[in-house]
Amino acid sequence: MIHDLEQPAKDWVADHIENFGVLLNKGDDPSCLIRVQGCEIEIRLNKVPGLFERSEQHINVGGDYAALNT
């Protein structure tokens, strides 16, 4: 989907993602929700080398596995 965007939109997304790294504080969950004409787009940062990395932990609950994102 992202590769189908026009170049100005790709540039905007790239700038926004770069700003996540600059604005990131310890304990932050870097994400943003964009609403345009009734549509919602969420951008979540999963990793900034040396600064932040989202992890996923699997917990066994009654024989089933549940994922916990942190």
Jmol script that loads the backbone (N, CA, C; Angstrom):
load data "model"
ATOM      1  N   MET A   1       0.817  -1.187   0.000  1.00  0.00           N
ATOM      2  CA  MET A   1       0.000   0.000   0.000  1.00  0.00           C
ATOM      3  C   MET A   1       0.866   1.259   0.000  1.00  0.00           C
ATOM      4  N   ILE A   2       1.864   1.327   0.878  1.00  0.00           N
ATOM      5  CA  ILE A   2       2.701   2.525   0.936  1.00  0.00           C
ATOM      6  C   ILE A   2       3.387   2.772  -0.406  1.00  0.00           C
ATOM      7  N   HIS A   3       3.831   1.703  -1.066  1.00  0.00           N
ATOM      8  CA  HIS A   3       4.536   1.878  -2.341  1.00  0.00           C
ATOM      9  C   HIS A   3       3.628   2.436  -3.431  1.00  0.00           C
ATOM     10  N   ASP A   4       2.307   2.382  -3.239  1.00  0.00           N
ATOM     11  CA  ASP A   4       1.363   2.919  -4.225  1.00  0.00           C
ATOM     12  C   ASP A   4       1.089   4.411  -4.040  1.00  0.00           C
ATOM     13  N   LEU A   5       1.566   4.997  -2.949  1.00  0.00           N
ATOM     14  CA  LEU A   5       1.335   6.416  -2.694  1.00  0.00           C
ATOM     15  C   LEU A   5       2.135   7.276  -3.663  1.00  0.00           C
ATOM     16  N   GLU A   6       1.632   8.479  -3.906  1.00  0.00           N
ATOM     17  CA  GLU A   6       2.374   9.449  -4.705  1.00  0.00           C
ATOM     18  C   GLU A   6       3.574   9.931  -3.886  1.00  0.00           C
ATOM     19  N   GLN A   7       4.617  10.433  -4.545  1.00  0.00           N
ATOM     20  CA  GLN A   7       5.860  10.802  -3.870  1.00  0.00           C
ATOM     21  C   GLN A   7       5.666  11.813  -2.734  1.00  0.00           C
ATOM     22  N   PRO A   8       4.833  12.863  -2.883  1.00  0.00           N
ATOM     23  CA  PRO A   8       4.656  13.787  -1.754  1.00  0.00           C
ATOM     24  C   PRO A   8       4.131  13.088  -0.493  1.00  0.00           C
ATOM     25  N   ALA A   9       3.246  12.117  -0.657  1.00  0.00           N
ATOM     26  CA  ALA A   9       2.728  11.378   0.497  1.00  0.00           C
ATOM     27  C   ALA A   9       3.822  10.507   1.102  1.00  0.00           C
ATOM     28  N   LYS A  10       4.639   9.881   0.266  1.00  0.00           N
ATOM     29  CA  LYS A  10       5.757   9.070   0.769  1.00  0.00           C
ATOM     30  C   LYS A  10       6.733   9.938   1.554  1.00  0.00           C
ATOM     31  N   ASP A  11       7.009  11.136   1.046  1.00  0.00           N
ATOM     32  CA  ASP A  11       7.911  12.055   1.743  1.00  0.00           C
ATOM     33  C   ASP A  11       7.339  12.450   3.096  1.00  0.00           C
ATOM     34  N   TRP A  12       6.034  12.726   3.147  1.00  0.00           N
ATOM     35  CA  TRP A  12       5.391  13.106   4.402  1.00  0.00           C
ATOM     36  C   TRP A  12       5.492  11.974   5.420  1.00  0.00           C
ATOM     37  N   VAL A  13       5.205  10.742   4.994  1.00  0.00           N
ATOM     38  CA  VAL A  13       5.286   9.590   5.897  1.00  0.00           C
ATOM     39  C   VAL A  13       6.716   9.423   6.400  1.00  0.00           C
ATOM     40  N   ALA A  14       7.699   9.530   5.524  1.00  0.00           N
ATOM     41  CA  ALA A  14       9.104   9.384   5.922  1.00  0.00           C
ATOM     42  C   ALA A  14       9.498  10.456   6.933  1.00  0.00           C
ATOM     43  N   ASP A  15       9.094  11.703   6.708  1.00  0.00           N
ATOM     44  CA  ASP A  15       9.397  12.782   7.653  1.00  0.00           C
ATOM     45  C   ASP A  15       8.758  12.521   9.006  1.00  0.00           C
ATOM     46  N   HIS A  16       7.522  12.064   8.995  1.00  0.00           N
ATOM     47  CA  HIS A  16       6.802  11.800  10.236  1.00  0.00           C
ATOM     48  C   HIS A  16       7.494  10.697  11.036  1.00  0.00           C
ATOM     49  N   ILE A  17       7.904   9.647  10.373  1.00  0.00           N
ATOM     50  CA  ILE A  17       8.576   8.537  11.049  1.00  0.00           C
ATOM     51  C   ILE A  17       9.916   8.989  11.618  1.00  0.00           C
ATOM     52  N   GLU A  18      10.669   9.795  10.888  1.00  0.00           N
ATOM     53  CA  GLU A  18      11.937  10.315  11.396  1.00  0.00           C
ATOM     54  C   GLU A  18      11.716  11.160  12.643  1.00  0.00           C
ATOM     55  N   ASN A  19      10.636  11.934  12.682  1.00  0.00           N
ATOM     56  CA  ASN A  19      10.343  12.764  13.847  1.00  0.00           C
ATOM     57  C   ASN A  19      10.033  11.933  15.086  1.00  0.00           C
ATOM     58  N   PHE A  20       9.468  10.732  14.906  1.00  0.00           N
ATOM     59  CA  PHE A  20       9.238   9.854  16.055  1.00  0.00           C
ATOM     60  C   PHE A  20      10.527   9.657  16.841  1.00  0.00           C
ATOM     61  N   GLY A  21      11.618   9.353  16.151  1.00  0.00           N
ATOM     62  CA  GLY A  21      12.896   9.096  16.807  1.00  0.00           C
ATOM     63  C   GLY A  21      13.407  10.306  17.562  1.00  0.00           C
ATOM     64  N   VAL A  22      13.222  11.494  17.007  1.00  0.00           N
ATOM     65  CA  VAL A  22      13.687  12.723  17.637  1.00  0.00           C
ATOM     66  C   VAL A  22      12.869  13.046  18.886  1.00  0.00           C
ATOM     67  N   LEU A  23      11.575  12.785  18.853  1.00  0.00           N
ATOM     68  CA  LEU A  23      10.677  13.155  19.945  1.00  0.00           C
ATOM     69  C   LEU A  23      10.523  12.077  21.008  1.00  0.00           C
ATOM     70  N   LEU A  24      11.141  10.921  20.809  1.00  0.00           N
ATOM     71  CA  LEU A  24      10.937   9.771  21.676  1.00  0.00           C
ATOM     72  C   LEU A  24      11.584   9.967  23.041  1.00  0.00           C
ATOM     73  N   ASN A  25      10.803   9.779  24.095  1.00  0.00           N
ATOM     74  CA  ASN A  25      11.286   9.802  25.472  1.00  0.00           C
ATOM     75  C   ASN A  25      11.154   8.418  26.064  1.00  0.00           C
ATOM     76  N   LYS A  26      11.920   8.144  27.117  1.00  0.00           N
ATOM     77  CA  LYS A  26      11.862   6.837  27.769  1.00  0.00           C
ATOM     78  C   LYS A  26      10.433   6.552  28.219  1.00  0.00           C
ATOM     79  N   GLY A  27       9.946   5.352  27.922  1.00  0.00           N
ATOM     80  CA  GLY A  27       8.610   4.946  28.326  1.00  0.00           C
ATOM     81  C   GLY A  27       7.513   5.312  27.337  1.00  0.00           C
ATOM     82  N   ASP A  28       7.849   6.051  26.294  1.00  0.00           N
ATOM     83  CA  ASP A  28       6.847   6.416  25.289  1.00  0.00           C
ATOM     84  C   ASP A  28       6.433   5.201  24.456  1.00  0.00           C
ATOM     85  N   ASP A  29       5.218   5.216  23.984  1.00  0.00           N
ATOM     86  CA  ASP A  29       4.746   4.237  23.005  1.00  0.00           C
ATOM     87  C   ASP A  29       4.527   5.021  21.719  1.00  0.00           C
ATOM     88  N   PRO A  30       5.537   5.081  20.862  1.00  0.00           N
ATOM     89  CA  PRO A  30       5.457   5.957  19.695  1.00  0.00           C
ATOM     90  C   PRO A  30       4.467   5.467  18.643  1.00  0.00           C
ATOM     91  N   SER A  31       3.359   6.165  18.576  1.00  0.00           N
ATOM     92  CA  SER A  31       2.362   5.872  17.558  1.00  0.00           C
ATOM     93  C   SER A  31       1.551   7.142  17.313  1.00  0.00           C
ATOM     94  N   CYS A  32       0.914   7.193  16.177  1.00  0.00           N
ATOM     95  CA  CYS A  32       0.012   8.312  15.924  1.00  0.00           C
ATOM     96  C   CYS A  32      -1.152   7.811  15.091  1.00  0.00           C
ATOM     97  N   LEU A  33      -2.272   8.444  15.279  1.00  0.00           N
ATOM     98  CA  LEU A  33      -3.483   8.099  14.549  1.00  0.00           C
ATOM     99  C   LEU A  33      -3.831   9.276  13.643  1.00  0.00           C
ATOM    100  N   ILE A  34      -3.974   8.993  12.354  1.00  0.00           N
ATOM    101  CA  ILE A  34      -4.298  10.021  11.368  1.00  0.00           C
ATOM    102  C   ILE A  34      -5.707   9.751  10.863  1.00  0.00           C
ATOM    103  N   ARG A  35      -6.554  10.769  10.935  1.00  0.00           N
ATOM    104  CA  ARG A  35      -7.925  10.642  10.437  1.00  0.00           C
ATOM    105  C   ARG A  35      -8.095  11.549   9.223  1.00  0.00           C
ATOM    106  N   VAL A  36      -8.491  10.944   8.115  1.00  0.00           N
ATOM    107  CA  VAL A  36      -8.699  11.693   6.869  1.00  0.00           C
ATOM    108  C   VAL A  36      -9.968  11.177   6.206  1.00  0.00           C
ATOM    109  N   GLN A  37     -10.942  12.049   6.037  1.00  0.00           N
ATOM    110  CA  GLN A  37     -12.195  11.728   5.348  1.00  0.00           C
ATOM    111  C   GLN A  37     -12.826  10.434   5.863  1.00  0.00           C
ATOM    112  N   GLY A  38     -12.884  10.299   7.189  1.00  0.00           N
ATOM    113  CA  GLY A  38     -13.520   9.136   7.804  1.00  0.00           C
ATOM    114  C   GLY A  38     -12.632   7.911   7.918  1.00  0.00           C
ATOM    115  N   CYS A  39     -11.466   7.943   7.314  1.00  0.00           N
ATOM    116  CA  CYS A  39     -10.525   6.815   7.412  1.00  0.00           C
ATOM    117  C   CYS A  39      -9.553   7.070   8.557  1.00  0.00           C
ATOM    118  N   GLU A  40      -9.116   6.010   9.197  1.00  0.00           N
ATOM    119  CA  GLU A  40      -8.127   6.113  10.262  1.00  0.00           C
ATOM    120  C   GLU A  40      -6.902   5.293   9.882  1.00  0.00           C
ATOM    121  N   ILE A  41      -5.741   5.923   9.983  1.00  0.00           N
ATOM    122  CA  ILE A  41      -4.467   5.262   9.713  1.00  0.00           C
ATOM    123  C   ILE A  41      -3.631   5.387  10.976  1.00  0.00           C
ATOM    124  N   GLU A  42      -3.126   4.259  11.471  1.00  0.00           N
ATOM    125  CA  GLU A  42      -2.254   4.293  12.642  1.00  0.00           C
ATOM    126  C   GLU A  42      -0.838   3.951  12.203  1.00  0.00           C
ATOM    127  N   ILE A  43       0.101   4.770  12.633  1.00  0.00           N
ATOM    128  CA  ILE A  43       1.514   4.513  12.387  1.00  0.00           C
ATOM    129  C   ILE A  43       2.149   4.214  13.737  1.00  0.00           C
ATOM    130  N   ARG A  44       2.744   3.028  13.853  1.00  0.00           N
ATOM    131  CA  ARG A  44       3.418   2.623  15.091  1.00  0.00           C
ATOM    132  C   ARG A  44       4.885   2.384  14.785  1.00  0.00           C
ATOM    133  N   LEU A  45       5.716   3.003  15.572  1.00  0.00           N
ATOM    134  CA  LEU A  45       7.148   2.795  15.423  1.00  0.00           C
ATOM    135  C   LEU A  45       7.535   1.537  16.191  1.00  0.00           C
ATOM    136  N   ASN A  46       8.206   0.613  15.540  1.00  0.00           N
ATOM    137  CA  ASN A  46       8.598  -0.634  16.188  1.00  0.00           C
ATOM    138  C   ASN A  46      10.046  -0.643  16.635  1.00  0.00           C
ATOM    139  N   LYS A  47      10.900   0.184  16.022  1.00  0.00           N
ATOM    140  CA  LYS A  47      12.308   0.139  16.396  1.00  0.00           C
ATOM    141  C   LYS A  47      13.028   1.408  15.973  1.00  0.00           C
ATOM    142  N   VAL A  48      13.841   1.944  16.883  1.00  0.00           N
ATOM    143  CA  VAL A  48      14.820   2.982  16.582  1.00  0.00           C
ATOM    144  C   VAL A  48      16.134   2.438  17.136  1.00  0.00           C
ATOM    145  N   PRO A  49      17.090   2.068  16.288  1.00  0.00           N
ATOM    146  CA  PRO A  49      18.318   1.449  16.772  1.00  0.00           C
ATOM    147  C   PRO A  49      18.975   2.245  17.903  1.00  0.00           C
ATOM    148  N   GLY A  50      19.231   1.551  19.000  1.00  0.00           N
ATOM    149  CA  GLY A  50      19.880   2.158  20.149  1.00  0.00           C
ATOM    150  C   GLY A  50      18.985   3.000  21.031  1.00  0.00           C
ATOM    151  N   LEU A  51      17.704   3.128  20.684  1.00  0.00           N
ATOM    152  CA  LEU A  51      16.816   4.006  21.443  1.00  0.00           C
ATOM    153  C   LEU A  51      15.527   3.317  21.868  1.00  0.00           C
ATOM    154  N   PHE A  52      14.924   2.555  20.981  1.00  0.00           N
ATOM    155  CA  PHE A  52      13.628   1.951  21.275  1.00  0.00           C
ATOM    156  C   PHE A  52      13.456   0.700  20.435  1.00  0.00           C
ATOM    157  N   GLU A  53      12.862  -0.328  21.048  1.00  0.00           N
ATOM    158  CA  GLU A  53      12.489  -1.518  20.288  1.00  0.00           C
ATOM    159  C   GLU A  53      11.255  -2.128  20.930  1.00  0.00           C
ATOM    160  N   ARG A  54      10.200  -2.251  20.140  1.00  0.00           N
ATOM    161  CA  ARG A  54       8.966  -2.862  20.611  1.00  0.00           C
ATOM    162  C   ARG A  54       9.196  -4.364  20.693  1.00  0.00           C
ATOM    163  N   SER A  55       8.698  -4.976  21.746  1.00  0.00           N
ATOM    164  CA  SER A  55       8.871  -6.424  21.873  1.00  0.00           C
ATOM    165  C   SER A  55       7.511  -7.087  22.006  1.00  0.00           C
ATOM    166  N   GLU A  56       7.472  -8.345  21.677  1.00  0.00           N
ATOM    167  CA  GLU A  56       6.244  -9.126  21.798  1.00  0.00           C
ATOM    168  C   GLU A  56       6.548 -10.325  22.679  1.00  0.00           C
ATOM    169  N   GLN A  57       5.746 -10.503  23.725  1.00  0.00           N
ATOM    170  CA  GLN A  57       5.938 -11.617  24.645  1.00  0.00           C
ATOM    171  C   GLN A  57       4.739 -12.537  24.532  1.00  0.00           C
ATOM    172  N   HIS A  58       4.996 -13.832  24.498  1.00  0.00           N
ATOM    173  CA  HIS A  58       3.924 -14.816  24.399  1.00  0.00           C
ATOM    174  C   HIS A  58       3.684 -15.432  25.768  1.00  0.00           C
ATOM    175  N   ILE A  59       2.427 -15.459  26.175  1.00  0.00           N
ATOM    176  CA  ILE A  59       2.040 -15.968  27.486  1.00  0.00           C
ATOM    177  C   ILE A  59       1.065 -17.113  27.283  1.00  0.00           C
ATOM    178  N   ASN A  60       1.306 -18.227  27.955  1.00  0.00           N
ATOM    179  CA  ASN A  60       0.413 -19.378  27.877  1.00  0.00           C
ATOM    180  C   ASN A  60      -0.740 -19.153  28.854  1.00  0.00           C
ATOM    181  N   VAL A  61      -1.955 -19.042  28.328  1.00  0.00           N
ATOM    182  CA  VAL A  61      -3.140 -18.797  29.151  1.00  0.00           C
ATOM    183  C   VAL A  61      -4.120 -19.935  28.920  1.00  0.00           C
ATOM    184  N   GLY A  62      -4.217 -20.852  29.872  1.00  0.00           N
ATOM    185  CA  GLY A  62      -5.171 -21.952  29.763  1.00  0.00           C
ATOM    186  C   GLY A  62      -4.982 -22.796  28.517  1.00  0.00           C
ATOM    187  N   GLY A  63      -3.753 -23.043  28.129  1.00  0.00           N
ATOM    188  CA  GLY A  63      -3.487 -23.864  26.958  1.00  0.00           C
ATOM    189  C   GLY A  63      -3.437 -23.081  25.663  1.00  0.00           C
ATOM    190  N   ASP A  64      -3.929 -21.845  25.670  1.00  0.00           N
ATOM    191  CA  ASP A  64      -3.870 -20.996  24.482  1.00  0.00           C
ATOM    192  C   ASP A  64      -2.736 -19.994  24.654  1.00  0.00           C
ATOM    193  N   TYR A  65      -2.243 -19.498  23.551  1.00  0.00           N
ATOM    194  CA  TYR A  65      -1.196 -18.487  23.616  1.00  0.00           C
ATOM    195  C   TYR A  65      -1.790 -17.118  23.332  1.00  0.00           C
ATOM    196  N   ALA A  66      -1.351 -16.156  24.108  1.00  0.00           N
ATOM    197  CA  ALA A  66      -1.769 -14.773  23.897  1.00  0.00           C
ATOM    198  C   ALA A  66      -0.510 -13.947  23.684  1.00  0.00           C
ATOM    199  N   ALA A  67      -0.562 -12.971  22.826  1.00  0.00           N
ATOM    200  CA  ALA A  67       0.588 -12.098  22.581  1.00  0.00           C
ATOM    201  C   ALA A  67       0.393 -10.808  23.355  1.00  0.00           C
ATOM    202  N   LEU A  68       1.445 -10.375  24.012  1.00  0.00           N
ATOM    203  CA  LEU A  68       1.434  -9.125  24.751  1.00  0.00           C
ATOM    204  C   LEU A  68       2.466  -8.225  24.109  1.00  0.00           C
ATOM    205  N   ASN A  69       2.039  -7.132  23.520  1.00  0.00           N
ATOM    206  CA  ASN A  69       2.970  -6.185  22.905  1.00  0.00           C
ATOM    207  C   ASN A  69       3.399  -5.174  23.939  1.00  0.00           C
ATOM    208  N   THR A  70       4.696  -4.935  24.014  1.00  0.00           N
ATOM    209  CA  THR A  70       5.217  -3.928  24.938  1.00  0.00           C
ATOM    210  C   THR A  70       6.152  -3.013  24.207  1.00  0.00           C
TER     211      THR A  70
END
end "model"
wireframe off; spacefill off
backbone 0.3
color backbone group
